[in-house]
Amino acid sequence: MAGHSKWANIQHRKNRQDAKRGSLWTKIIREVTVAARDGGADADMNPRLRLALDKARLGNVPKDKLQAAIARGSGKLEGVSYEEIRYEGYGIGGAALMIDTMTDNRTRTAAEVRHALAKHGGNLGTDGSVSFMFKHCGQFLLAPGTAEDRVMEVALEAGAEDVVTNDDGSVEVICAPGDFQSLGEALQKAGLKAEVAEVTMKASSETVLAGDEAARMQKLLDALDDLDDVQAVYTTAALEQ
């Protein structure tokens, strides 16, 4: 499909997120707090916390803020108690949306998510209305031109579920969430650098949007990302650049 590049889409999303550094720090600190609350303060024994701290390092979050977040989450410091809520809905062209939030006020968060969707042409769905379109998995994306045979050899040996070369030449590795850490270490040891590495909700199919529809969908995604309580937005939309 002309103009539709998985590599370009993911890099574009990542660059937009990195540009919002202050907001990114807030989201990461919340994730660290909740991860420590649910799984303990020892990152070696808590995969979710370890992943959150990896994101924090990439985002240059100050260590003192991370230590305070872990202390709050593990009960050593008083702090706000966050609740995790997932919303499902639809965007432009019927593209599916899953919106993960962390909030201390579910009424406020629901109103803000609903308003952002309505303002930009989307709508809220019911629980389970789109979740079947996504798979919880680990995802690594390597730059176009990376040797697929080498990636496949290393990744499958380390427990990957699938290795795919996309039409744009990028190589994508998919694994179970529990294998994310070991697979990442195996790729790194082999000298294979993943430009994107995350545990995500991967769309099982895509809704390709172009022109005005793509622009409107980008505004909707930005509006959701800008909400303080929104941690992550997953979509089936693939925007032609």
Beta strands, then each sheet from edge to edge (+ up, - down):
strand 1: 83-90
strand 2: 96-103
strand 3: 123-124
strand 4: 134-142
strand 5: 162-165
strand 6: 171-175
strand 7: 196-203
strand 8: 207-209
strand 9: 230-235
strand 10: 237-239
sheet 1: 3+ 1- 2+ 9-
sheet 2: 5+ 6- 4+ 7-
sheet 3: 8+ 10+
end
